[in-house]
Amino acid sequence: MRILDLSCDVAGRFAAKLFADAGEEVLRCAPGYARDSLSLYLDAEKRLIEPSILAEILPQCDLVWTSFDRGEYLGEASRLSVPEGCVHVTTSSYGTAGPYSSWRGGSMADWAAGGYLYITGDPDREPLSGPENLCAYAAGYTAAIGAEAALIDRIRTGRGRHLDISTMESMLLLHQSTFSRTQAGELRQRTGRFTEVYPLTVLPCRDGHVSIGVVSDAEFDKLAIAVGMPELSVDPRFAERELRWKHRAELDRELARYLEAHDADEIVAALQSGGVACAKVAGPLDVTENPQLAHRGFWREIPEGGVKPGYPLSNFHPFADGECQPLPTGRPGDLPLSGVRVLDFTIFWAGPSATRTLADLGADVIWVEQPGVRLDCRVEPDASPTPFELMFHLHDTKMFRGKRSIALDLSRESDRGVAHALARHAHIVVENFRPGVAGKLGVGPDDLARINPALTYVSLSGWGADGPWAGWRSYGPSIEAASSIEGRTGYRGGEPLRLGHTLPDATGGLIGALAALRGLRQGFTAGVGGWFDISQLEAYVAMAGEGIIEATRHGRGTERVGNRSRSGALQGVFPCDGKDQWIAIRLDGPTDIAAFCKATDIDVRALADPDEAEQAIAAFTRLHEKANLARQLQAAGLEAFPVLDALELLADPHLAERGFFLETQAGDRSCRLPGTPLVARPRLAIPAGSAPRPGEHSQAILAEISELAGARRGE
């Protein structure tokens, strides 16, 4: 396969890198090799070519990457016509169509448009962005998923596609419960280091900070024992989750007695030994010394000095050679995964979101549910759901739509036999148990490979299946802390802060879907199944590549800088007219600064010093309504975007025109949920269907197994 990378943005370049890392030939059009940290990370595995040979190479390409901004294709793509028969993926901040398609995008606009900026930071301060390119990396994973799906369909039908992947929609899909909570009457706000449950938080210790992951009452009891304060578990202030949230400041003071007397590594060891998720908040230098990543051989040295993250899908273990799985016949109108069967053993967030993507792409996803584990959150027609019922119903609809459910107790031999029968006719298996649990239940990779060696088997654990941390517990915040991303997020001079909604779980869902699709394509073409041992930590660290290179080469980029740029741009989040109203602005160099001063009548000399510049810009922006000001600055060719909350995003005209939100009925209420960022012509994904009730399809699936077994005996 030949891949041509004409992209100019981080999202496209990262997506193309994910193919180069897999050993595919990726050609990048560039007159010379840039030596900056971002290029060293994104382009090193690609083969550089001169623009003069593009016209000759383009007809031979299977996959082409391009970028779009301000209403036009960027770079060499602006003058070339991509052949209809190849897969063409375009990445941009807002998409190639819709009211914002003529707007200028960029890293600050991505944080604002994706809904994460409004909810990150302290409630009495300006909203806070994370690392500059993190949103673009998420869009890059999304674009790679779309490309793999389109390539599978091309194998089946010979048809090419044009994919239109926006960072805005990619980020909005990664919210787990923001939109379900909003429509249940709870608008997600900035809460600093506090989450909706406590203590799922970051706290200071003797030599730094630790992320503690406690969600349930049972986990709190374990925490109390691990820190040598068992009396906390019977303290009436902390006896229940709601009370711990109410008395969180008092709980902090109690825990501080232990935390202030111990180093982070000691605390992590004690809590993990006690069965509590915990991780040290690492910086970009700390993470390169992580023993788990070292054990798994994650780091790659670069000739220019320093190290960079490795390929997050590198832990692939082929099964014994078996017959190539027959490729389901493609018909006009089929989605790429029509006829593909997925066996889904997932729970919580990362795993279910991975298999939901496969369902959106047309796969028959059979979700194996442990009886009695999930609440039945179906809201009957014409009912008036309570806020709690509505929130959980919408959450289930978003995470589990389009799947079929069978209830199996895998501790019973008979039910394991049913799972094995399903695996015999499956193409993909996805699970996100802790390492070793699937094997104990008889559905581990070795168990199912004996039944069907052509399977693509995907394991999604927090730290990976081997190494000193393999048995550790993890939540998304634990991974965020260990990755270095939380360590670089925070106000200048302040403590590390979490993102307003956890991204590692959602990133785990992206890498899980990508692994499933990549394995499926390899299985169809090479006839070899195998096991992807995915570490969600590795997938998330891969989104911090240039920061780690910068730190290990030059010792820079380790401090927290708030909303300021690490690459020299003048940027920030500034107040607008009204309570908690903000706009994100980025001025990338002298030309932008001159255009901004002309559009605002600010003296250019006032922007010479960063502190004075922020004061001058804020004095101007607070006089204006945020949406009107964004339009004014965009008309001047500048990157600016209003900081939108979830209600504003649900009503956003750009997203409405692009059909991003799905209308769904919940009892007597009409609600909206994120659809799919996999926008394509012809359509690539259709996010449809409701969440199944627990075990809803058990009888039908059992009947299918009997029918398939009968057909097998008759062969």
C-alpha positions as CSV (number, residue, x, y, z in Angstrom):
1,M,0.0,0.0,0.0
2,R,1.2,3.5,-0.8
3,I,0.2,6.4,1.4
4,L,0.8,10.1,0.5
5,D,0.9,12.7,3.4
6,L,0.1,16.2,2.1
7,S,-1.3,17.3,5.5
8,C,-0.2,20.5,7.1
9,D,-1.9,20.1,10.5
10,V,-1.0,18.0,13.6
11,A,-4.1,15.8,13.2
12,G,-3.3,14.6,9.7
13,R,0.4,14.3,10.3
14,F,-0.2,12.2,13.4
15,A,-2.7,10.0,11.7
16,A,-0.3,9.3,8.8
17,K,2.4,8.6,11.4
18,L,0.2,5.8,12.8
19,F,0.4,4.1,9.4
20,A,4.2,4.7,9.1
21,D,4.7,3.2,12.5
22,A,2.9,0.1,11.4
23,G,5.4,-0.4,8.6
24,E,3.4,1.1,5.7
25,E,5.1,3.2,3.1
26,V,4.2,6.8,3.8
27,L,5.5,9.5,1.5
28,R,5.6,13.1,2.8
29,C,5.9,16.0,0.4
30,A,8.4,18.4,1.9
31,P,11.3,20.3,0.3
32,G,13.5,19.7,3.4
33,Y,13.4,18.0,6.8
34,A,12.5,20.2,9.7
35,R,14.4,19.6,12.9
36,D,11.9,21.0,15.4
37,S,10.5,18.7,18.1
38,L,7.1,18.3,16.5
39,S,8.5,17.3,13.1
40,L,11.0,14.9,14.7
41,Y,8.0,13.2,16.3
42,L,5.5,13.3,13.5
43,D,7.5,12.8,10.3
44,A,10.7,10.8,11.1
45,E,9.3,7.5,9.8
46,K,8.0,8.9,6.6
47,R,9.9,9.1,3.3
48,L,10.4,12.7,2.1
49,I,9.7,13.5,-1.6
50,E,9.9,16.6,-3.7
51,P,6.7,18.4,-4.9
52,S,7.9,18.0,-8.5
53,I,7.0,14.3,-8.5
54,L,3.6,14.5,-6.9
55,A,1.7,14.4,-10.2
56,E,3.5,11.1,-11.1
57,I,2.9,9.5,-7.7
58,L,-0.6,10.5,-6.9
59,P,-2.4,8.1,-9.3
60,Q,-0.5,5.2,-7.6
61,C,-1.7,6.1,-4.0
62,D,-4.2,4.1,-2.0
63,L,-4.5,6.7,0.8
64,V,-4.0,10.5,0.7
65,W,-4.0,12.9,3.6
66,T,-4.8,16.6,3.2
67,S,-5.6,19.6,5.5
68,F,-8.2,22.3,5.2
69,D,-8.5,25.7,6.9
70,R,-10.2,29.1,6.2
71,G,-12.3,27.6,3.3
72,E,-9.5,26.0,1.3
73,Y,-7.2,23.1,1.1
74,L,-3.7,23.8,2.3
75,G,-0.2,23.3,0.8
76,E,0.2,21.1,-2.3
77,A,-3.3,19.7,-1.9
78,S,-4.7,23.1,-3.1
79,R,-3.5,22.4,-6.6
80,L,-4.0,18.7,-7.0
81,S,-7.0,16.4,-7.7
82,V,-7.1,13.3,-5.6
83,P,-8.1,10.2,-7.7
84,E,-11.7,9.0,-6.9
85,G,-10.6,5.4,-6.4
86,C,-8.4,6.1,-3.4
87,V,-9.2,6.9,0.2
88,H,-8.8,10.6,0.8
89,V,-8.8,11.9,4.4
90,T,-9.0,15.7,5.1
91,T,-8.4,16.9,8.6
92,S,-9.3,20.4,9.9
93,S,-10.5,22.2,13.0
94,Y,-14.2,22.5,12.0
95,G,-14.7,20.4,8.8
96,T,-14.9,21.3,5.1
97,A,-18.5,22.4,5.2
98,G,-20.7,24.3,7.6
99,P,-20.7,27.9,8.9
100,Y,-17.3,27.6,10.5
101,S,-15.6,26.0,7.5
102,S,-14.3,29.4,6.4
103,W,-13.0,30.2,9.9
104,R,-9.4,29.9,11.0
105,G,-8.7,26.9,13.2
106,G,-5.8,26.1,15.6
107,S,-4.9,24.7,19.0
108,M,-6.8,27.3,21.1
109,A,-9.9,27.2,18.9
110,D,-9.8,23.4,19.2
111,W,-10.0,23.5,23.0
112,A,-12.9,26.0,22.9
113,A,-14.9,24.3,20.1
114,G,-14.5,20.8,21.6
115,G,-16.2,21.7,24.9
116,Y,-13.2,21.0,27.1
117,L,-12.0,24.5,27.7
118,Y,-15.2,25.7,29.4
119,I,-15.0,22.8,32.0
120,T,-11.3,22.8,32.8
121,G,-9.8,25.0,35.5
122,D,-10.9,26.6,38.7
123,P,-14.5,28.0,39.0
124,D,-13.4,31.5,39.9
125,R,-10.6,31.8,37.2
126,E,-10.4,31.8,33.4
127,P,-11.0,28.4,31.7
128,L,-7.8,26.4,31.2
129,S,-6.5,24.6,28.1
130,G,-4.4,21.5,28.2
131,P,-1.2,20.9,26.1
132,E,-1.4,22.8,22.8
133,N,-1.8,19.8,20.4
134,L,-3.7,17.4,22.5
135,C,-7.0,18.0,20.7
136,A,-5.3,17.5,17.3
137,Y,-3.8,14.2,18.5
138,A,-7.3,13.0,19.4
139,A,-8.5,14.0,15.9
140,G,-5.5,12.1,14.5
141,Y,-6.6,8.9,16.2
142,T,-10.1,9.5,14.9
143,A,-8.9,10.1,11.3
144,A,-6.8,6.9,11.4
145,I,-9.9,5.0,12.5
146,G,-11.8,6.4,9.5
147,A,-9.0,5.7,7.1
148,E,-8.8,2.0,8.3
149,A,-12.5,1.6,7.9
150,A,-12.5,3.1,4.4
151,L,-9.6,0.9,3.4
152,I,-11.5,-2.2,4.5
153,D,-14.4,-1.1,2.4
154,R,-12.1,-0.4,-0.5
155,I,-10.8,-4.0,-0.3
156,R,-14.4,-5.3,-0.4
157,T,-15.9,-3.0,-3.1
158,G,-13.1,-1.2,-4.9
159,R,-14.7,2.1,-3.9
160,G,-12.8,5.1,-2.7
161,R,-14.1,7.7,-0.2
162,H,-13.5,11.3,0.9
163,L,-13.4,11.6,4.7
164,D,-14.0,15.0,6.4
165,I,-12.6,14.7,9.9
166,S,-12.9,17.8,12.2
167,T,-11.2,18.2,15.5
168,M,-14.3,19.9,16.9
169,E,-16.5,16.8,16.4
170,S,-13.7,14.4,17.3
171,M,-13.4,16.1,20.7
172,L,-17.1,16.4,21.3
173,L,-17.6,12.6,20.9
174,L,-15.0,12.0,23.7
175,H,-17.3,13.5,26.4
176,Q,-18.7,10.6,28.3
177,S,-21.5,12.2,30.2
178,T,-21.3,15.9,29.6
179,F,-24.4,16.1,27.3
180,S,-26.5,13.5,29.1
181,R,-25.9,15.4,32.4
182,T,-26.8,18.7,30.7
183,Q,-30.1,17.5,29.4
184,A,-30.9,16.0,32.9
185,G,-30.5,19.5,34.3
186,E,-26.8,19.5,35.4
187,L,-24.6,21.7,33.3
188,R,-21.0,20.6,33.8
189,Q,-18.9,23.5,35.2
190,R,-15.3,24.0,36.2
191,T,-14.5,22.4,39.5
192,G,-10.7,22.6,39.6
193,R,-9.1,19.4,40.8
194,F,-12.4,18.1,42.2
195,T,-14.5,15.6,40.3
196,E,-18.2,14.6,40.8
197,V,-17.1,11.8,43.0
198,Y,-14.5,12.1,45.8
199,P,-11.7,11.5,46.4
200,L,-11.1,10.9,42.7
201,T,-8.6,13.7,42.8
202,V,-5.0,15.0,42.8
203,L,-3.5,15.9,46.2
204,P,0.0,17.2,47.2
205,C,2.4,15.0,49.0
206,R,5.9,15.4,50.4
207,D,7.7,15.5,47.1
208,G,5.0,16.3,44.5
209,H,1.5,15.2,43.8
210,V,-0.5,12.0,43.5
211,S,-3.7,11.1,41.7
212,I,-6.0,9.0,43.9
213,G,-8.8,7.0,42.4
214,V,-11.7,6.3,44.8
215,V,-15.2,6.0,43.4
216,S,-17.1,3.5,45.5
217,D,-17.6,3.0,49.3
218,A,-15.6,-0.2,49.2
219,E,-12.7,1.6,47.6
220,F,-12.8,4.3,50.3
221,D,-12.6,1.6,52.9
222,K,-9.5,0.3,51.2
223,L,-8.0,3.8,51.1
224,A,-8.5,4.3,54.8
225,I,-6.8,1.0,55.6
226,A,-3.9,1.7,53.1
227,V,-3.1,5.0,54.7
228,G,-3.3,3.6,58.2
229,M,-6.4,5.6,59.1
230,P,-9.2,2.9,59.3
231,E,-11.3,5.3,61.5
232,L,-12.0,7.3,58.3
233,S,-14.2,4.5,57.0
234,V,-16.6,4.8,59.9
235,D,-16.4,8.6,60.2
236,P,-20.0,9.8,59.6
237,R,-18.7,12.7,57.5
238,F,-17.3,10.2,54.9
239,A,-19.6,7.2,55.2
240,E,-21.2,7.6,51.7
241,R,-20.1,9.1,48.4
242,E,-22.4,12.1,48.7
243,L,-21.1,12.9,52.1
244,R,-17.5,12.6,51.0
245,W,-18.2,15.2,48.4
246,K,-20.0,17.5,50.8
247,H,-17.1,17.3,53.3
248,R,-14.2,17.1,50.8
249,A,-12.2,19.9,52.4
250,E,-12.3,18.1,55.7
251,L,-11.4,14.9,54.0
252,D,-8.4,16.6,52.4
253,R,-7.2,17.7,55.8
254,E,-7.4,14.2,57.2
255,L,-5.6,12.7,54.2
256,A,-2.9,15.4,54.3
257,R,-1.6,14.0,57.6
258,Y,-0.5,10.9,55.7
259,L,0.3,12.4,52.4
260,E,2.6,15.2,53.7
261,A,4.7,12.7,55.5
262,H,5.4,10.4,52.5
263,D,6.9,10.6,49.0
264,A,4.8,10.0,46.0
265,D,6.4,6.6,45.2
266,E,5.7,5.4,48.7
267,I,2.1,6.5,48.6
268,V,1.5,4.9,45.2
269,A,3.0,1.6,46.3
270,A,1.0,1.5,49.5
271,L,-2.3,2.4,47.8
272,Q,-1.9,0.0,44.9
273,S,-0.9,-2.8,47.3
274,G,-4.2,-2.0,49.1
275,G,-6.2,-2.2,45.9
276,V,-6.7,1.5,45.3
277,A,-5.9,3.2,42.0
278,C,-3.1,5.7,42.4
279,A,-0.3,7.2,40.3
280,K,2.3,9.9,40.7
281,V,1.7,13.1,38.8
282,A,4.6,12.8,36.3
283,G,6.3,15.5,34.3
284,P,7.7,14.9,30.7
285,L,11.1,13.9,32.2
286,D,9.6,11.7,34.9
287,V,7.6,9.7,32.4
288,T,10.7,8.6,30.5
289,E,11.8,6.9,33.7
290,N,8.5,5.0,34.2
291,P,9.4,1.4,34.9
292,Q,6.3,0.1,33.2
293,L,7.0,1.8,29.9
294,A,10.6,0.8,30.1
295,H,9.7,-2.9,30.6
296,R,7.5,-2.8,27.6
297,G,10.2,-1.2,25.4
298,F,8.0,1.9,24.7
299,W,10.7,4.6,24.1
300,R,12.5,5.3,20.9
301,E,15.8,7.1,20.8
302,I,16.2,9.8,18.1
303,P,19.5,10.6,16.3
304,E,19.2,14.2,17.3
305,G,19.2,13.3,21.0
306,G,16.4,12.6,23.4
307,V,13.6,10.0,23.2
308,K,10.1,9.9,21.9
309,P,7.1,7.8,22.5
310,G,6.9,4.5,20.6
311,Y,4.0,3.0,18.5
312,P,1.0,2.4,20.8
313,L,0.0,-0.7,18.8
314,S,3.4,-2.4,18.8
315,N,2.4,-5.1,21.3
316,F,0.8,-7.3,18.7
317,H,1.2,-11.1,19.1
318,P,0.2,-13.2,16.0
319,F,-1.7,-16.4,16.5
320,A,-0.7,-19.6,14.8
321,D,-1.4,-19.5,11.1
322,G,-4.9,-20.2,10.2
323,E,-7.1,-19.9,7.2
324,C,-7.9,-16.3,6.1
325,Q,-11.3,-15.2,7.4
326,P,-13.7,-15.0,4.4
327,L,-14.4,-11.4,3.6
328,P,-18.1,-10.6,3.9
329,T,-19.5,-9.7,0.5
330,G,-20.0,-6.0,0.1
331,R,-23.2,-4.7,-1.4
332,P,-24.2,-1.2,-2.6
333,G,-25.2,0.8,0.4
334,D,-23.4,-1.4,2.9
335,L,-21.3,0.2,5.6
336,P,-17.6,-0.9,5.8
337,L,-18.2,-3.5,8.6
338,S,-21.5,-4.9,7.4
339,G,-21.3,-8.7,8.0
340,V,-18.5,-8.4,10.5
341,R,-19.2,-9.9,13.9
342,V,-17.7,-8.4,17.1
343,L,-17.7,-10.2,20.4
344,D,-17.7,-7.6,23.1
345,F,-16.7,-8.4,26.7
346,T,-16.2,-4.7,27.7
347,I,-17.4,-2.7,30.7
348,F,-17.2,1.0,31.9
349,W,-16.0,3.5,29.2
350,A,-12.9,2.7,27.1
351,G,-14.1,-0.7,25.9
352,P,-17.7,0.1,25.2
353,S,-16.8,3.3,23.3
354,A,-14.4,1.2,21.1
355,T,-17.1,-1.3,20.2
356,R,-19.7,1.5,19.7
357,T,-17.5,2.9,17.0
358,L,-17.4,-0.6,15.3
359,A,-21.2,-0.7,15.6
360,D,-21.5,2.7,14.0
361,L,-19.4,1.4,11.1
362,G,-21.9,-1.4,10.5
363,A,-20.6,-4.3,12.6
364,D,-22.9,-6.8,14.4
365,V,-21.6,-6.2,18.0
366,I,-22.7,-8.9,20.4
367,W,-22.2,-7.5,23.9
368,V,-21.7,-10.2,26.6
369,E,-23.1,-8.8,29.9
370,Q,-22.7,-10.3,33.3
371,P,-26.2,-10.8,34.7
372,G,-27.2,-8.2,37.2
373,V,-24.2,-5.8,36.7
374,R,-25.9,-3.1,34.7
375,L,-29.0,-1.1,35.7
376,D,-31.8,-1.3,33.2
377,C,-32.1,2.4,32.3
378,R,-34.7,2.2,29.5
379,V,-37.3,5.0,29.7
380,E,-40.7,3.9,28.5
381,P,-42.6,6.0,25.9
382,D,-44.6,8.8,27.3
383,A,-42.9,8.5,30.7
384,S,-41.6,11.5,32.5
385,P,-38.1,10.4,33.6
386,T,-36.5,11.7,36.7
387,P,-33.1,13.5,36.2
388,F,-31.3,10.4,37.4
389,E,-33.2,8.1,35.0
390,L,-32.8,10.5,32.1
391,M,-29.0,10.9,32.6
392,F,-28.4,7.2,32.8
393,H,-30.7,6.4,29.9
394,L,-28.9,8.9,27.7
395,H,-25.5,7.7,28.8
396,D,-26.5,4.1,27.9
397,T,-27.9,5.2,24.6
398,K,-24.6,7.0,23.7
399,M,-22.3,4.2,24.9
400,F,-24.2,1.1,23.8
401,R,-26.3,2.1,20.8
402,G,-26.5,-0.3,17.9
403,K,-25.4,-3.4,19.9
404,R,-27.1,-6.6,20.8
405,S,-26.9,-8.0,24.4
406,I,-26.6,-11.5,25.6
407,A,-26.4,-12.2,29.4
408,L,-23.7,-14.8,30.2
409,D,-22.2,-15.7,33.5
410,L,-18.7,-16.7,32.4
411,S,-18.0,-18.4,35.8
412,R,-20.3,-21.1,34.6
413,E,-19.0,-23.7,32.2
414,S,-22.2,-23.8,30.1
415,D,-22.1,-20.1,29.6
416,R,-18.4,-20.2,28.7
417,G,-19.4,-22.7,26.1
418,V,-21.8,-20.2,24.6
419,A,-19.0,-17.6,24.5
420,H,-16.7,-20.0,22.7
421,A,-19.4,-20.8,20.2
422,L,-19.8,-17.1,19.5
423,A,-16.0,-16.7,19.1
424,R,-16.0,-19.4,16.5
425,H,-17.9,-17.2,14.2
426,A,-16.5,-13.8,15.2
427,H,-14.0,-11.6,13.4
428,I,-13.1,-9.4,16.4
429,V,-13.1,-9.7,20.2
430,V,-12.6,-6.7,22.5
431,E,-12.2,-6.9,26.3
432,N,-11.0,-4.4,28.9
433,F,-10.7,-6.6,32.0
434,R,-7.6,-6.3,34.2
435,P,-4.8,-8.4,32.8
436,G,-5.4,-12.1,33.5
437,V,-9.1,-11.9,34.2
438,A,-10.2,-12.8,30.7
439,G,-8.0,-16.0,30.9
440,K,-9.5,-17.0,34.2
441,L,-13.0,-16.6,32.7
442,G,-12.0,-18.9,29.8
443,V,-12.1,-16.1,27.1
444,G,-8.5,-14.9,27.0
445,P,-6.6,-14.7,23.8
446,D,-5.1,-18.1,24.1
447,D,-8.5,-19.7,24.8
448,L,-10.2,-18.1,21.8
449,A,-7.2,-18.5,19.4
450,R,-7.5,-22.3,19.8
451,I,-11.1,-21.9,18.6
452,N,-10.6,-19.3,15.9
453,P,-7.0,-18.4,15.0
454,A,-8.1,-15.8,12.5
455,L,-9.6,-13.6,15.3
456,T,-8.4,-10.1,15.9
457,Y,-8.4,-10.0,19.7
458,V,-8.0,-6.6,21.4
459,S,-7.2,-6.2,25.2
460,L,-7.6,-2.7,26.6
461,S,-6.0,-2.5,30.0
462,G,-4.7,0.6,31.8
463,W,-1.1,-0.3,31.9
464,G,-0.7,-3.3,29.6
465,A,-0.7,-7.0,30.2
466,D,2.9,-7.4,31.4
467,G,5.4,-5.4,33.4
468,P,5.6,-4.2,37.1
469,W,2.4,-2.2,36.9
470,A,0.3,-4.8,35.0
471,G,-1.7,-5.8,38.0
472,W,-2.2,-2.2,39.2
473,R,-5.7,-0.7,39.3
474,S,-6.3,2.4,37.1
475,Y,-8.9,5.0,36.3
476,G,-8.6,7.6,33.6
477,P,-7.3,10.2,36.1
478,S,-4.5,7.7,37.1
479,I,-3.4,7.4,33.5
480,E,-3.6,11.2,33.0
481,A,-1.4,11.7,36.0
482,A,1.2,9.1,34.9
483,S,1.3,10.3,31.3
484,S,2.9,13.8,31.9
485,I,-0.2,15.5,30.4
486,E,-1.7,16.4,33.8
487,G,1.8,17.5,35.0
488,R,1.9,20.1,32.2
489,T,-1.7,21.3,32.7
490,G,-2.3,24.1,35.3
491,Y,-2.2,27.8,35.9
492,R,1.3,29.5,35.9
493,G,2.9,28.8,39.2
494,G,0.1,26.6,40.3
495,E,-0.5,23.0,41.0
496,P,-1.2,20.3,38.3
497,L,-4.8,20.2,37.3
498,R,-6.9,17.5,35.6
499,L,-8.8,18.2,32.4
500,G,-12.4,19.0,33.1
501,H,-13.5,15.6,31.8
502,T,-11.2,12.6,31.7
503,L,-9.7,11.9,28.3
504,P,-7.5,8.7,28.8
505,D,-10.6,6.5,28.9
506,A,-12.0,8.0,25.7
507,T,-8.5,7.8,24.1
508,G,-8.5,4.1,25.1
509,G,-11.7,3.7,23.1
510,L,-10.1,5.3,20.0
511,I,-7.0,3.1,20.2
512,G,-9.1,0.0,20.8
513,A,-11.2,0.7,17.7
514,L,-8.1,1.4,15.6
515,A,-6.5,-1.8,16.7
516,A,-9.6,-3.8,15.9
517,L,-9.8,-2.3,12.4
518,R,-6.1,-2.6,11.7
519,G,-6.2,-6.3,12.8
520,L,-9.3,-6.9,10.7
521,R,-7.6,-5.4,7.5
522,Q,-4.4,-7.4,8.2
523,G,-6.5,-10.5,8.7
524,F,-8.4,-10.1,5.5
525,T,-5.2,-9.5,3.4
526,A,-2.6,-11.7,5.2
527,G,-4.8,-14.3,6.9
528,V,-3.2,-14.0,10.3
529,G,-5.1,-13.2,13.4
530,G,-3.6,-12.0,16.6
531,W,-3.7,-10.3,20.0
532,F,-3.3,-6.6,20.5
533,D,-2.1,-6.0,24.0
534,I,-3.1,-2.3,24.4
535,S,-1.9,-0.1,27.2
536,Q,-4.1,3.0,27.6
537,L,-1.1,4.7,29.2
538,E,1.0,4.2,26.0
539,A,-1.9,5.5,23.8
540,Y,-2.1,8.6,25.9
541,V,1.6,9.3,26.2
542,A,1.8,9.1,22.4
543,M,-0.3,12.3,22.4
544,A,2.6,14.1,24.2
545,G,5.4,13.3,21.8
546,E,6.8,16.7,21.0
547,G,6.7,17.8,24.7
548,I,8.7,14.7,25.7
549,I,11.2,15.3,22.9
550,E,11.6,18.9,23.9
551,A,12.1,18.0,27.6
552,T,14.6,15.2,26.9
553,R,16.6,17.2,24.3
554,H,16.6,20.6,25.9
555,G,15.1,20.3,29.4
556,R,12.3,22.7,28.3
557,G,8.6,22.4,28.6
558,T,8.4,20.9,32.1
559,E,6.7,23.9,33.8
560,R,3.0,24.8,33.8
561,V,2.3,27.9,31.7
562,G,-1.5,28.2,32.0
563,N,-3.0,29.2,28.6
564,R,0.3,30.6,27.2
565,S,1.9,29.0,24.2
566,R,5.1,27.0,24.5
567,S,5.9,27.7,20.8
568,G,6.0,31.5,20.9
569,A,2.5,32.5,19.9
570,L,0.6,35.1,21.9
571,Q,-2.5,33.4,23.1
572,G,-5.0,33.2,26.0
573,V,-8.5,32.9,27.2
574,F,-10.0,36.4,27.8
575,P,-13.2,37.6,29.5
576,C,-16.1,38.9,27.5
577,D,-19.3,40.7,28.4
578,G,-21.5,38.7,30.9
579,K,-20.9,36.3,33.7
580,D,-18.4,33.5,33.0
581,Q,-18.2,34.4,29.3
582,W,-14.9,33.9,27.5
583,I,-13.1,33.9,24.2
584,A,-10.0,32.0,23.1
585,I,-7.5,33.9,20.9
586,R,-4.2,32.9,19.4
587,L,-1.9,35.3,17.5
588,D,0.8,33.4,15.7
589,G,3.5,35.9,15.0
590,P,3.9,39.5,13.9
591,T,1.5,39.4,11.0
592,D,-1.3,38.2,13.3
593,I,-0.5,40.8,16.0
594,A,-0.6,43.6,13.4
595,A,-4.0,42.3,12.1
596,F,-5.3,42.1,15.6
597,C,-4.3,45.6,16.5
598,K,-5.8,46.9,13.3
599,A,-9.1,45.1,14.0
600,T,-9.3,46.3,17.7
601,D,-7.5,49.7,17.6
602,I,-5.1,48.4,20.3
603,D,-1.6,50.0,20.0
604,V,0.8,47.3,18.8
605,R,3.3,48.4,21.4
606,A,1.0,47.3,24.2
607,L,1.5,43.7,23.0
608,A,5.3,43.7,23.3
609,D,5.3,42.2,26.8
610,P,3.2,39.1,27.5
611,D,1.8,40.3,30.8
612,E,0.9,43.7,29.4
613,A,-0.5,42.1,26.2
614,E,-2.9,39.9,28.2
615,Q,-4.1,43.0,30.2
616,A,-4.6,45.0,27.0
617,I,-6.5,42.2,25.3
618,A,-8.6,41.5,28.3
619,A,-9.5,45.2,28.6
620,F,-10.8,45.1,25.0
621,T,-12.6,41.7,25.0
622,R,-14.6,42.3,28.2
623,L,-16.6,45.0,26.4
624,H,-17.8,42.6,23.7
625,E,-20.2,39.7,23.4
626,K,-18.1,36.6,22.8
627,A,-19.8,35.2,19.6
628,N,-19.8,38.6,17.9
629,L,-16.2,39.2,18.8
630,A,-15.2,35.8,17.5
631,R,-16.9,36.6,14.1
632,Q,-15.2,40.0,14.0
633,L,-11.7,38.6,14.7
634,Q,-12.2,35.7,12.2
635,A,-13.2,38.2,9.6
636,A,-9.8,39.8,10.1
637,G,-8.2,36.3,9.5
638,L,-7.4,35.5,13.1
639,E,-7.8,32.4,15.2
640,A,-10.6,33.1,17.7
641,F,-13.4,31.1,19.1
642,P,-16.0,31.6,21.8
643,V,-15.7,29.3,24.8
644,L,-18.9,27.3,24.6
645,D,-20.6,25.3,27.3
646,A,-22.6,22.1,26.7
647,L,-25.9,23.9,26.2
648,E,-24.4,26.3,23.7
649,L,-22.8,23.4,21.8
650,L,-26.2,21.5,21.7
651,A,-27.7,24.6,19.9
652,D,-24.6,25.4,17.8
653,P,-25.6,26.2,14.1
654,H,-22.4,24.7,12.6
655,L,-23.0,21.4,14.4
656,A,-26.7,21.4,13.4
657,E,-25.8,22.0,9.7
658,R,-23.3,19.1,9.8
659,G,-25.9,16.8,11.5
660,F,-23.5,16.0,14.4
661,F,-26.0,15.6,17.2
662,L,-28.6,12.8,17.0
663,E,-32.2,13.4,18.0
664,T,-33.3,10.7,20.5
665,Q,-36.6,10.3,22.4
666,A,-36.4,9.6,26.1
667,G,-39.9,9.1,27.4
668,D,-41.7,12.4,26.8
669,R,-38.5,14.3,26.1
670,S,-36.6,14.9,22.9
671,C,-32.8,15.0,23.5
672,R,-29.6,15.2,21.6
673,L,-26.5,13.1,21.8
674,P,-23.2,13.2,19.9
675,G,-23.3,11.2,16.7
676,T,-20.1,10.4,14.8
677,P,-17.1,12.4,13.7
678,L,-16.5,10.0,10.8
679,V,-18.1,12.2,8.2
680,A,-17.6,10.9,4.6
681,R,-18.9,10.7,1.1
682,P,-20.3,8.0,0.6
683,R,-21.3,7.6,4.2
684,L,-18.9,5.7,6.4
685,A,-20.7,5.4,9.7
686,I,-24.4,5.6,10.8
687,P,-24.8,6.1,14.6
688,A,-28.2,4.6,15.1
689,G,-30.2,2.4,17.5
690,S,-30.9,2.4,21.1
691,A,-29.1,0.7,24.0
692,P,-30.2,-2.9,24.4
693,R,-31.8,-3.9,27.7
694,P,-29.6,-6.3,29.7
695,G,-29.8,-9.7,27.9
696,E,-32.4,-8.4,25.5
697,H,-31.2,-10.5,22.6
698,S,-30.1,-13.7,24.4
699,Q,-32.7,-16.0,22.9
700,A,-32.2,-14.7,19.4
701,I,-28.4,-15.1,19.6
702,L,-28.7,-18.6,21.1
703,A,-30.9,-19.6,18.2
704,E,-28.4,-18.2,15.8
705,I,-25.6,-20.3,17.5
706,S,-27.7,-23.4,17.1
707,E,-28.4,-22.6,13.4
708,L,-24.7,-22.0,12.7
709,A,-23.7,-25.2,14.5
710,G,-26.2,-27.1,12.5
711,A,-24.8,-25.7,9.3
712,R,-21.3,-26.6,10.4
713,R,-22.3,-30.2,11.0
714,G,-23.9,-30.4,7.6
715,E,-20.8,-29.2,5.7
